[in-house]
Each structure stands twice: as C-alpha cells, then as structure tokens.
Amino acid sequence: DAGVIQSPRHEVTEMGQEVTLRCKPISGHNSLFWYRQTMMRGLELLIYFNNNVPIDDSGMPEDRFSAKMPNASFSTLKIQPSEPRDSAVYFCASSLRGGQGRISSYEQYFGPGTRLTVT
Amino acid sequence: SQQGEEDPQALSIQEGENATMNCSYKTSINNLQWYRQNSGRGLVHLILIRSNEREKHSGRLRVTLDTSKKSSSLLITASRAADTASYFCATDGKSAGGTSYGKLTFGQGTILTVHP
C-alpha cells in the first residue's frame, strides 16, 4: 500500500492567494483527518470525515478554511484568502473505524504533510 | 482543555540507556496511543493501549496506563541514536454514552535525543 498521499509537499504563496491541499487516504479506510502543526500550537485537529461526511469541524480556524471529501479516495483543504499566520505543516491522516464486519482499527496513518509558507 | 500533556518536554540520553516519557490526560478515554515523529515527517503509530489494559509491550517499547490517575508512560529500553524523534501521546475520548468521539487529541510531545 502506498500509504496516505498528500500534495503538494511544499507550497509557497503570497498573502491573499487561494491554497488547495490534497489528500488521498489509504484504500479501504473510512475516516479522514486534517491536522495543522506549528511550533507554537502543536498538532491541531482541523476537521475529520467519516464515510465522506464531515463529523467535526470545530477546529477549523475561521471561514477562510474549508474542506471537502467528494469520495472515499480524495479530500481537499482549501484556504481562501491565505494569510501569513496560516504558515504551518498540514497533515492528512486516515483510519479504519468499526462497523459492518470490518476489523476496527483506531490507529491513524499520517501522510508526509504539506509545508505551507504564506508570505 | 488540553488532553495528553507529555512530560518531560525534552529528554537527552546516551545510547543504551532507557527513556521514559509520561502523559497525563483529563477526561475518560477508550484508548491511548503513542506516536513518533521524525523531523520533517508525518507521525507514525507506535502502540495502542485500551482503557481496560494496564500494560502493553511491543519490542523495546513498554506502555503503562493508570486510568485512576489519568496517566500513561512510554518506556523505550536500550535506546539507539535512531530513536531520536518527538513522541506524542494521543487519547481517543469516550462520550457519556461510552462511545468514541471518533477523533484523537494529541499532546505537545516529548523531544527525545539519543546521543551515540
């Protein structure tokens, strides 16, 4: 298995521009998580999906952030407009959680992250 | 409030020594997990301990869980330079109905440096 795939790996953009981060979870996983990591705030959960449905977006900083999961194999996190304080490493993670006869796995598998720099 | 507070924030040891990291949390949990992060990489799952378990082993890792004290410890025995990384505990919170919230809450991590 290729693991969780994120793109791009690095993104440098100017303040005010739209940024779109992409994630492909591990095939068969039914939960997807977006995190942001900074030195000051550590690892923060932004939003998570279960079976493509957003379950908890309480960690999304503000309306400039939005996330979608149109199907089980793809998710995007969009920032519009971007600001310098959005600079961070953004991680996507996936996991398999219970139900329908499948073995439940609570551990999360992380992608390599996207390092975002907004100037 | 912050779940999963690790202690110490940083730990520096010599190769061959044991490393112990602690984690405290505030609310009821279904399970507690430990992750490792090498510089510039994503987190990697190390071990999971369920709320009804008290100790678990995996290779050179030993995890304990004390739900009465809401704390856990991770012991890495016979450390190697390659163990240098940040280590995070994460809790899978339990709702009033006993079900999982479906998400993990991570602590700030312990930075472990193992000198050759």
Interface residues (C-beta under 8 A of the other chain):
Chain A: V4 S31 F33 G42 L43 L45 Y48 N50 I55 D56 F91 A93 R97 Y106 E107 Q108 Y109 F110 G111 P112 G113
Chain B: N30 N31 Q33 R41 G42 L43 V44 H45 L48 F88 D92 S100 Y101 G102 K103 L104 T105 F106 G107 Q108 G109
